[in-house]
């Protein structure tokens, strides 16, 4: 095993991608990147990370940022509670650690929003603590290497993999963990054919020898998502539109949205609903869009409603107002794009 660990770490040091959060071992940089990467691929995260760092370059600035600005910076990444937890953790670091990021796993994991994986990543990469990270990439590499049919959806399998990895004789926790994650990202691919011909672990990989990599990892089938039909209304008045902060608890709480109601409403029903904005001039059917969340699926039909006059002008905003100030989640961004196209 020692030979394969050495091969892995040497491969990583020679081939690791140049990424902005790898420029140093600053735990703030690693922390933010790891939270952003939890549901998003590296290529997509880079621009979000750089934008975030320009606005909030350190823990102190994150602790003091206004919530609306924070959510705007997080716009497009989804899972907005992660951004809220970043701020809570930053406040805690300022209050309880004097602004210095804690340097042990046992302290890091106490921070809001940080679980075992993120605490292990930060403590091993930034502080050299002997911890291992277990994510989807690592579990795929492990189960293929050992031809292991254990179900990775089970906590017991994750713990087994964690304990086995922790028993390995690696010398550099950071390089070992990043090497495994990088291998899963660029070599031991989740979809398509893995690049076994250039894999540093090929010599010991049982699924390579058996040519059955496609059978791993074993996991539960995805649950059928609950489908909800929504009608989205985009009122237009003097090249402005209406957006509101979502007050209902739960999904997309405190983010901005276009007016919407449950159900697939007819044009006549939309006209009636739109009277609360002002005097309706005309209605135009716009796009249908389905947005998939982790546990729900929104099937949305949208309408443009053109108004002659409005009851409350303060609730209508221009394109630049929305782009600069409001965190509009991905679920509603296609309708905003269509609104901009309508104004051309």
N, C-alpha and C positions, 0 to 999 in steps of 0.2 A: 504493500500500500504506500510505503514511503516514496517509492520510485514514481508512482502516479501523482502523488501530491506535489513532488518536485517538478514533474512535467507540467502539471496544471499551473503552478505559480510562475514558472519560467515562461510558459506560453502567455499568461496574462500580462506579465511585465513587458513582453515583446510586442504584444498585439492589442493591448487595451485601447479602447477608443478615447480620443481626446474629448473630454466633456468638461463644461465650465465648473462643475462642483468637484472635479478631480484636480483642480489647479493647486489645491492646498488641502490640509487636513482639518480645516475649520469646521467644528461640529455644527454650527449654524447652517453652513452651506450643505453639508451632508444631510442634516435633518430635513430641511425644506425640500431637497431633491427627492429624498426617500418617500416623503408624504405625497409629493406630486406623482411619483412613479407607481403608486399603489394600484392604479387602474388605467394607466396611460403609458404608451410605449415611449422609449427614450427620445426618439426622433421628434415626437410631438411635444415633449415636455420642455425641450431646450429653450424655445422662444418664451414660454410662460415663465420659466425659471429666471431668465435674464431680465424680463420685465419686472418680475417681483423683486429681484435684487436691486434694480435701479431705484425702485420706490422705497423699499424697506431693506437697507443694506446690513442691518444688525438687529440684535435682539431688542435693544431699547426702542428702535423705531417701530418694530412689530408690536411691542407692548402698548404703544401709544396711538396706533393708527385707528381712525374712525372705522366703525363696522362697515359702512357702505363702501368706503374706499377699499377695504380689505376684500370684500366680496367682489368688487369690480376687478381687482387684480387677479382673483381666482376664477373669473368668468371664463367658461369653456372647459374647465377641468372637472366640473361636477362634484358631487359629494361635498357640498359646501360646509357641512359640519366639521370637516377636516380643517378648513381655514379658520373656523371659529375656535377650534381646539388649539390651533397654532398660537393664536393670540392669548388664550387662557394660559398656555404653557409659558409663553414669553413673560406674561405678567408674574407668574409664579417664579420664574428664574430671576427676574428683577427683584422681587420681594424677598425670596428665601435664599437665593444664592448670590446676591450682590451683583447680578448681571453676568455672572460667569456660568457657562454651560456646565452642568454636573458631569463628572468624568468617570463614573462607574455605572455599570448596568443597573445595579440595585437602586441608584438614585434617578437615573434617566427614566426608568420605567414608571416612576411615580408621577411623571409629567402628564397632564391631560392629553388624551388622544394618542399616546405612545404605547404600543403593545410590545410583545416579545421580539417580533421581527425587527422593528425599527430601533428598539433599544440595543439589540444585538449588533445591528449594522453600525450604529454610531459608536458604541463602546469598542468594537473591534477595529474599525477603520480609523477612527480618530485617536483612540487612546491605547490601542494594542491589547485590549483585554481579551482573554481567551473565551470567546463566545462564537456561536455559529448561527447563521441566518438560514431559515428554511422558508422559501417561497415556492411558487409554482415552478419556476425554472429549476430550482435546486431539486425539488421532488421528482421532476421529470428526468434529470440527469441521474439521480440516485437509482430510481427504479429501473431505468434502462441499463445502467451499469451492472446492477446485481440481478437483472431479470426477475424483479420482485413484483409479484402480482397483488401486493397489499393495496387496499383501497385508500387513496390519498385524501378522500373526503372525510375520513375518520380521524378524530383527534389522536387516537392511539397510534396511527401510522405516522402522523406528523411528529409525535413525540419519539417514536422509534427511530425515525430518520435523524432527528435532532441529536439523540443520545449517541447514535452510531457515529455521526460526523464529529461530535465533540470528543470521541475516543481516538480519533485519528491523530497521528503524530505530525501535525502541521506546526511550522515554526512562526509563520506570520499570519495571525488571525485575519487581518485586513485583506491581504493578498489572497488567502485561501477563500474567504467568503466572496470577495469581488470576482475572483476567478471562476468560481462555480456559477455565480449569477450571470457573468459575461458569457460563459460557455453555453448556458441555456438560452441566452438571447441571440447569439450569432452562429453557434455551431450545432448544438443539440436542439434543433428547431421544433416548435410545437406543431406546426402545420407544414406539410410538404416533406421532402426528403432531407434528413439531417446530413451535415457535411462530415461524415465519418472519416473521409480520406485525410482530413487535416485536424482531426480531434486528438488532443494530447492524451486522452484516456482510452483510445481505441484498443490498445494492447490488452487491457483487462476487462473490456466491456462485453458482458455476456450477451446482451441483445444484438450487438454487432456480430458476434460469432454465430448466433442463432438466426440472424437476419429477421428478427421479429420486433424491431424498434417500434413499429406502428401499433403494437399492443399495449404500449405504456405511455403515460401512467393510467392505471385503472382508477376510475372515479365514478361517482353517482351520476346518473342521467340528470340533465337539467330539468327543473320543475317547470310546468306550464305556467306562464305568466298571466296574471289577471289582466283582462282587456277592458279598458274604459273608453267610451266614446265621448269626445268633447267637441263643442262648437266654439271656435275662437273668433271674436269680433274685433276688427281693427278699424276704429273710427278715424276718419280723416277730415281735418278742418284746417284750412290755410297752411297746408304742407306740414302740419303737426299731427301727432296721434296721441291717444290716451294710453298711459301705462299706470299700473298701480303696484303697490307692495303687497306681496302675498301674505296675508295675516293668518290663514289657517295653519295650525300646528302640523308638523310632519314634513312631508315632501316639499322641497323648495321654499321652506318657511323663510320669510323676510327677504326674499328675492323679488325682483320685479317681473311682471307678467302683463300680457295683453288680457283684456277682459275675456273671460271664458265661462261657459256653463256646461254642466253634464248633459249629455245627450246629443244626438244628431238633429239639430234644429232646421226647420225649413226657412226659406227666405222671408216668409211672412212673419214667422216667429222672431227672426233676427231683427226685422224692422221694428217690431213691437218692443223688443228688449232695448233697442238702440235709442228709444225715445228718452231714456234717462240721461243721455248725453246732450240732446238738443233736437233741433228740427232736422229730420232726415230728408235728404235730397234724392239719393239713389243708393242702390245696393249692387254689389258685384261679387260673384263667387270667386274666391281665390284658391289657393293650393290646399291639397290634402297632405298631411304629414303624419307619420307614425314615429313616436319616440319611445325607445325601449329603456326602461330603468332596470335595476337589478331584480325587482320582483313584480313590476307592473309594466303594462304597455298602453300608452295613450294613442288612440287613433283620432286624429283631429282634422276637422273640416273648418276652413276659415272663410271669412267674408270681409270685404272692404265695405265700409258704410260711409258714404260721403255726406257731410253735414252742411246745412246752410248757416246754422248758428249753433252755439253751444251754451249750456247752462253755466258751466264753470271753466273759464279759459285757463285757469291755473293748473288744471289737470292735464293739459295738452302740451306736448314737448316736441321739439324739432329733432331731426336725425342726430345732429351734433350734441344736443343735450343728452340724449339717450346713450350715445357712444361714449361720452366723457364721464357721465355721472352715475349711470344705473347698471347694476349687475343683472343682465338679462340671461337667464340660463339657456343652455343649448336647446332645451325643449321648445323654446319660443323664438330662437334666432332665425329659423327659416321664414317666419312671418315678418320679422323685422327686415330681412333681406328683400322680401317681396314688396314691402312698404316703400323701401328706398327705390326699388325699380319702378314702382307706380308713379313716383314723383318725377321721374326723368322725362 
